[in-house]
Amino acid sequence: MKITGIELIHVRPRWLFLKLKTDEGIIGYGEPILEGKARTVEMAVREFFEYLKGKDPRRIEHHWQAMYRWSFYRGGPIIMSAISGIEQALWDILGKYLGQPIYQLLGGAVRDKIKLYAGVGGETPEECVENAEKRIKEGFKAIKMAPFDATRIIDTPRKIKDAVEKVAAVRDAVGDDIDIGIDCHGRLSPSMAILAAKALEPYHPMFLEEPCLPENVDAMVRVARSTSIPIATGERLFTRWGFREVLEKQAASILQPDLCHAGGIFECRKIAAMAEIYYAAIAPHNPLGPIALAACLQLDACTPNFLIQEHATLGEGYLKRPFKIEDGYVRVPSEPGLGIELDEDAVMEKRYKGDWKNPQLLHEDGSVADW
């Protein structure tokens, strides 16, 4: 079997789908995307295809090593997002070729169902409560909030108070049987994160995600040691090398590698194995499309220290058979490969130029703020 072609499709709202084609008619799906840089990643995928064309798609680890190491400048968001999407498609091809789900090729399932959480927005506590209750009625038992907006290195007490009021209102409304994750989105300095964590502790969050940016691991350690809330991080880290120091210094107890950025399915399985040594959990980051979710579910199924899965869509309007949430969970897929089939007509109706941009936040004084 040989790789013969690729097709890349920019799909609203901000996704990039890959179809990797073979001479035996098997097509593998992948999602090689970096938010706000979709067209840049598209070009990187096309450059990697110059190497892949004519190769056997079943040699997944060999191709990963070639793309990663022959790039010389290893890692980073562009190269790793391109490799990640290609790697997903290679596994999809192999699974379809062998007639098995990907998780069966990685040791088999260790669970029967996979817990998902849903995002909850809102500008006021009342809006947050309304959105949280809606999600619970849809069948979710876990939600995640991002209650902080642009925050200065040292900000006013009001900044933390407003965020805590949203969390407190939601906790009061949903009770203690619902998990609530808190995403700081890297918007807080370590000092502000410590203050925020202390104020949020009475509401028992499932985790505090990216309380500060991950580049300075020692700063994250300072935050982690200041609070009883589990710290989560990882969406901006790439490959197992990017997670090493976080684990060694115990800066986080929940890792959130993104299967579309960190290196793909098998690389994130390696990251999970590293985390297991430190008794850390895995909660894959995924604010992306249905192919990304399908890849995550394959990893979740075979990973003992998996905690919970983020998602942005269950695939309605994109997949012929969307995933279904049942009492907070999705059943482990049983179909070969990624276990999905794109609704080609629906996907084509959602094509666009790939020009989605990240929000650009400013502080009151006009200086750049972190999104």
C-alpha positions as CSV (number, residue, x, y, z in Angstrom):
1,M,0.0,0.0,0.0
2,K,1.3,3.5,-0.9
3,I,0.3,7.1,-0.1
4,T,-0.9,8.7,-3.4
5,G,-2.5,12.0,-2.5
6,I,-3.9,14.5,-0.1
7,E,-6.9,16.8,0.1
8,L,-7.1,19.7,2.6
9,I,-10.4,21.4,3.4
10,H,-10.8,24.6,5.5
11,V,-14.1,24.1,7.3
12,R,-16.1,26.6,9.4
13,P,-15.8,27.7,12.1
14,R,-12.0,27.4,12.1
15,W,-10.9,23.9,11.3
16,L,-8.8,22.2,8.7
17,F,-9.6,18.6,7.6
18,L,-7.1,16.3,5.9
19,K,-7.9,13.3,3.7
20,L,-4.8,11.2,3.1
21,K,-5.3,8.9,0.1
22,T,-3.8,5.5,-0.8
23,D,-3.6,3.3,-3.9
24,E,-5.8,0.7,-2.2
25,G,-8.7,3.2,-1.9
26,I,-8.4,3.6,1.9
27,I,-8.6,7.2,3.0
28,G,-7.4,8.4,6.4
29,Y,-8.8,11.5,8.1
30,G,-6.7,14.0,10.2
31,E,-7.1,17.5,11.6
32,P,-3.8,19.4,11.1
33,I,-4.8,22.7,12.5
34,L,-3.4,25.6,14.6
35,E,-6.0,28.1,15.6
36,G,-5.4,31.4,13.7
37,K,-2.7,29.8,11.5
38,A,-4.6,27.3,9.4
39,R,-3.2,28.3,6.1
40,T,0.4,28.2,7.4
41,V,-0.2,24.7,8.7
42,E,-1.7,23.7,5.4
43,M,1.5,24.6,3.6
44,A,3.5,22.7,6.2
45,V,1.3,19.6,5.5
46,R,1.9,20.0,1.7
47,E,5.6,20.2,2.3
48,F,5.6,17.0,4.4
49,F,3.6,15.3,1.6
50,E,6.6,15.6,-0.7
51,Y,8.2,13.1,1.7
52,L,5.2,11.0,2.2
53,K,4.1,10.5,-1.4
54,G,4.7,6.9,-2.5
55,K,5.5,5.7,1.1
56,D,3.8,2.9,2.9
57,P,1.3,4.5,5.3
58,R,1.6,1.7,7.8
59,R,5.1,2.8,8.9
60,I,3.7,5.4,11.3
61,E,6.5,5.7,13.8
62,H,9.1,5.8,11.0
63,H,7.3,8.6,9.2
64,W,6.8,10.5,12.5
65,Q,10.5,10.3,13.2
66,A,11.4,11.4,9.7
67,M,9.1,14.4,9.7
68,Y,10.1,15.5,13.2
69,R,13.9,14.9,13.1
70,W,14.6,15.8,9.5
71,S,12.9,19.2,10.1
72,F,16.1,19.9,12.2
73,Y,14.2,22.7,14.1
74,R,12.2,20.4,16.2
75,G,8.9,21.0,17.7
76,G,6.9,24.2,17.7
77,P,3.2,24.8,16.9
78,I,3.4,24.8,13.1
79,I,5.5,21.7,12.5
80,M,3.9,19.7,15.3
81,S,0.3,20.6,14.2
82,A,1.1,19.5,10.7
83,I,2.7,16.2,11.9
84,S,-0.2,15.6,14.3
85,G,-2.9,15.8,11.7
86,I,-0.9,13.6,9.3
87,E,-0.2,11.1,12.1
88,Q,-4.0,10.8,12.9
89,A,-4.7,10.1,9.2
90,L,-1.9,7.4,9.1
91,W,-3.5,5.6,12.2
92,D,-6.9,5.9,10.6
93,I,-5.6,4.2,7.5
94,L,-3.9,1.4,9.5
95,G,-7.0,0.8,11.6
96,K,-9.2,0.6,8.5
97,Y,-6.6,-1.7,6.8
98,L,-6.7,-4.1,9.7
99,G,-10.4,-3.7,10.5
100,Q,-9.7,-2.5,14.1
101,P,-10.2,0.7,16.1
102,I,-6.9,2.5,16.8
103,Y,-7.1,1.8,20.5
104,Q,-7.0,-1.9,19.8
105,L,-3.7,-1.4,18.1
106,L,-2.4,0.4,21.2
107,G,-3.2,-2.2,23.8
108,G,-7.0,-2.4,23.8
109,A,-9.7,-0.5,25.7
110,V,-9.4,0.0,29.4
111,R,-12.9,1.5,29.8
112,D,-16.3,1.1,28.2
113,K,-17.3,4.8,28.1
114,I,-15.6,8.2,28.0
115,K,-16.6,11.2,30.1
116,L,-16.9,14.5,28.4
117,Y,-17.2,18.1,29.6
118,A,-18.9,21.0,27.9
119,G,-17.9,24.6,27.8
120,V,-20.0,27.2,29.6
121,G,-19.8,30.9,28.8
122,G,-21.6,34.0,30.1
123,E,-20.8,37.6,30.9
124,T,-22.8,37.6,34.2
125,P,-23.4,35.0,36.9
126,E,-26.9,34.7,35.7
127,E,-25.9,33.9,32.2
128,C,-23.3,31.4,33.4
129,V,-26.0,29.6,35.4
130,E,-28.4,29.6,32.5
131,N,-25.8,28.1,30.2
132,A,-24.6,25.5,32.8
133,E,-28.1,24.3,33.4
134,K,-28.7,24.0,29.7
135,R,-25.6,21.8,29.4
136,I,-26.7,19.6,32.2
137,K,-30.1,19.1,30.6
138,E,-28.2,18.0,27.4
139,G,-26.7,15.2,29.5
140,F,-23.4,16.4,30.7
141,K,-22.1,15.8,34.2
142,A,-19.1,18.1,33.9
143,I,-18.6,21.7,32.6
144,K,-15.8,24.1,32.2
145,M,-15.8,27.9,32.7
146,A,-13.4,30.7,31.7
147,P,-14.4,33.4,34.1
148,F,-11.4,35.7,33.7
149,D,-11.0,38.3,31.1
150,A,-7.8,40.3,30.3
151,T,-5.9,40.7,33.5
152,R,-3.0,42.9,34.4
153,I,0.1,41.5,36.1
154,I,-1.3,43.0,39.3
155,D,-5.0,43.8,39.0
156,T,-7.8,45.0,41.3
157,P,-9.7,42.9,43.8
158,R,-12.7,43.3,41.5
159,K,-11.1,41.3,38.8
160,I,-11.0,38.2,41.0
161,K,-14.3,38.9,42.7
162,D,-16.2,39.0,39.4
163,A,-14.8,35.7,38.3
164,V,-15.5,34.0,41.7
165,E,-19.1,35.3,41.7
166,K,-19.7,33.4,38.4
167,V,-18.2,30.2,39.7
168,A,-20.0,30.5,43.0
169,A,-23.4,31.0,41.3
170,V,-22.8,28.0,39.0
171,R,-21.7,25.8,41.9
172,D,-24.8,26.8,43.9
173,A,-27.1,26.0,40.9
174,V,-25.7,22.7,39.8
175,G,-24.8,21.2,43.2
176,D,-21.9,19.0,44.3
177,D,-22.5,16.1,41.8
178,I,-21.3,18.1,38.8
179,D,-17.6,18.7,38.0
180,I,-16.6,22.3,37.3
181,G,-13.3,23.0,35.6
182,I,-11.9,26.6,35.6
183,D,-9.9,27.8,32.6
184,C,-7.7,30.8,33.3
185,H,-6.4,30.7,29.7
186,G,-3.0,31.8,30.8
187,R,-4.3,35.3,31.5
188,L,-3.1,35.6,35.1
189,S,0.3,36.3,36.4
190,P,1.6,33.8,39.0
191,S,0.8,36.3,41.8
192,M,-2.8,36.9,40.6
193,A,-3.2,33.1,40.0
194,I,-2.3,32.4,43.6
195,L,-4.9,34.9,44.8
196,A,-7.5,33.5,42.4
197,A,-6.9,29.9,43.5
198,K,-7.3,30.8,47.1
199,A,-10.6,32.5,46.4
200,L,-11.9,29.6,44.3
201,E,-11.0,26.8,46.7
202,P,-14.4,26.8,48.5
203,Y,-16.1,25.8,45.3
204,H,-14.0,22.7,44.8
205,P,-13.1,23.0,41.1
206,M,-12.1,19.9,39.2
207,F,-9.0,21.7,38.1
208,L,-7.5,25.1,37.5
209,E,-6.4,25.2,33.9
210,E,-3.4,27.3,32.8
211,P,-3.4,29.6,35.9
212,C,-0.4,31.2,34.3
213,L,1.5,30.7,31.1
214,P,3.5,27.5,30.9
215,E,6.9,28.8,29.6
216,N,8.3,29.3,33.2
217,V,7.7,25.9,34.9
218,D,9.1,27.2,38.2
219,A,6.4,29.9,38.3
220,M,3.8,27.1,37.7
221,V,5.3,25.2,40.6
222,R,4.8,28.2,42.9
223,V,1.1,28.3,42.0
224,A,0.6,24.6,42.3
225,R,2.1,24.5,45.8
226,S,-0.1,27.4,46.9
227,T,-3.4,25.7,46.4
228,S,-5.3,22.4,47.0
229,I,-7.0,22.8,43.5
230,P,-5.4,20.4,40.9
231,I,-3.4,22.4,38.3
232,A,-3.9,21.5,34.7
233,T,-1.8,22.6,31.7
234,G,-0.5,21.4,28.4
235,E,-2.4,22.8,25.4
236,R,0.6,24.9,24.5
237,L,3.3,22.2,25.0
238,F,4.6,20.0,22.2
239,T,5.9,16.4,22.3
240,R,7.0,14.4,25.3
241,W,10.0,16.7,25.6
242,G,7.7,19.7,26.2
243,F,6.0,17.9,29.2
244,R,9.2,16.5,30.8
245,E,9.9,19.4,33.1
246,V,6.3,19.9,34.1
247,L,6.2,16.4,35.4
248,E,9.6,16.3,37.0
249,K,8.9,19.4,39.0
250,Q,5.3,18.4,39.6
251,A,4.0,21.7,38.3
252,A,0.7,20.1,37.3
253,S,-1.3,17.0,38.3
254,I,-3.4,17.0,35.1
255,L,-1.8,17.2,31.7
256,Q,-3.8,18.5,28.7
257,P,-1.9,17.6,25.5
258,D,-3.7,18.6,22.3
259,L,-3.7,15.7,19.8
260,C,-3.7,18.2,17.0
261,H,-0.6,20.1,18.3
262,A,1.4,17.9,20.6
263,G,2.4,15.2,18.0
264,G,-0.7,13.1,17.4
265,I,-2.3,10.0,18.9
266,F,0.8,7.9,19.7
267,E,2.9,10.8,20.9
268,C,0.1,11.7,23.4
269,R,-0.1,8.1,24.5
270,K,3.7,8.3,25.3
271,I,3.0,11.6,27.2
272,A,0.3,9.8,29.2
273,A,2.7,7.0,30.1
274,M,5.2,9.5,31.4
275,A,2.4,11.2,33.4
276,E,1.4,7.8,34.9
277,I,4.8,7.5,36.6
278,Y,4.0,10.8,38.5
279,Y,0.4,9.8,39.3
280,A,-0.8,12.5,37.0
281,A,-4.0,12.3,34.9
282,I,-4.6,13.1,31.2
283,A,-7.4,15.3,30.1
284,P,-6.8,16.0,26.4
285,H,-7.3,19.5,25.2
286,N,-9.7,19.8,22.2
287,P,-11.6,22.9,21.2
288,L,-11.5,21.7,17.6
289,G,-13.5,19.6,15.2
290,P,-15.0,16.1,15.0
291,I,-11.9,14.5,13.6
292,A,-9.9,15.8,16.5
293,L,-12.5,14.5,18.9
294,A,-12.4,11.1,17.2
295,A,-8.7,10.9,17.7
296,C,-9.0,11.9,21.3
297,L,-11.5,9.2,22.0
298,Q,-9.2,6.6,20.6
299,L,-6.5,7.7,23.1
300,D,-9.0,8.0,26.0
301,A,-10.2,4.5,25.4
302,C,-6.8,2.8,26.0
303,T,-5.2,5.2,28.6
304,P,-5.5,4.1,32.2
305,N,-4.8,7.6,33.7
306,F,-7.4,9.3,31.5
307,L,-9.6,11.8,33.4
308,I,-12.0,13.6,31.2
309,Q,-12.3,14.8,27.5
310,E,-12.9,18.3,26.2
311,H,-14.9,18.8,23.1
312,A,-16.4,21.6,20.9
313,T,-18.7,19.4,18.7
314,L,-20.1,15.9,18.7
315,G,-20.0,16.0,14.9
316,E,-23.5,17.1,14.1
317,G,-23.5,18.5,10.6
318,Y,-20.1,17.1,9.9
319,L,-20.2,13.3,10.5
320,K,-22.6,10.8,9.0
321,R,-23.0,9.3,12.5
322,P,-22.3,12.0,15.2
323,F,-21.2,10.9,18.6
324,K,-23.9,10.8,21.3
325,I,-23.7,11.9,24.9
326,E,-25.4,9.5,27.3
327,D,-25.5,10.4,31.0
328,G,-22.3,12.4,30.7
329,Y,-20.4,9.8,28.6
330,V,-19.7,8.7,25.0
331,R,-19.5,5.0,24.3
332,V,-16.1,3.7,23.2
333,P,-16.2,3.5,19.4
334,S,-16.1,0.1,17.8
335,E,-15.6,0.9,14.1
336,P,-12.2,0.6,12.4
337,G,-9.7,3.4,12.5
338,L,-11.0,6.6,13.9
339,G,-14.4,5.2,13.7
340,I,-15.9,8.1,11.7
341,E,-17.1,9.0,8.2
342,L,-17.4,12.5,7.1
343,D,-20.7,13.8,5.6
344,E,-19.0,15.1,2.5
345,D,-21.9,17.2,1.2
346,A,-22.3,18.9,4.6
347,V,-18.6,19.5,5.0
348,M,-18.3,21.1,1.5
349,E,-21.1,23.5,2.4
350,K,-19.0,24.7,5.3
351,R,-15.8,25.4,3.3
352,Y,-14.2,28.8,3.8
353,K,-10.8,30.5,3.1
354,G,-9.2,29.5,6.4
355,D,-8.7,33.1,7.5
356,W,-10.1,32.8,11.0
357,K,-8.1,34.9,13.5
358,N,-7.5,34.7,17.2
359,P,-9.2,37.5,19.3
360,Q,-6.9,40.4,19.9
361,L,-7.3,41.7,23.4
362,L,-6.0,45.0,24.8
363,H,-5.8,46.4,28.4
364,E,-7.4,49.7,29.2
365,D,-4.1,51.5,28.6
366,G,-3.9,50.1,25.0
367,S,-1.2,47.5,25.7
368,V,-1.5,44.0,24.4
369,A,-3.3,41.5,26.7
370,D,-3.2,37.7,26.6
371,W,-6.1,36.0,24.9
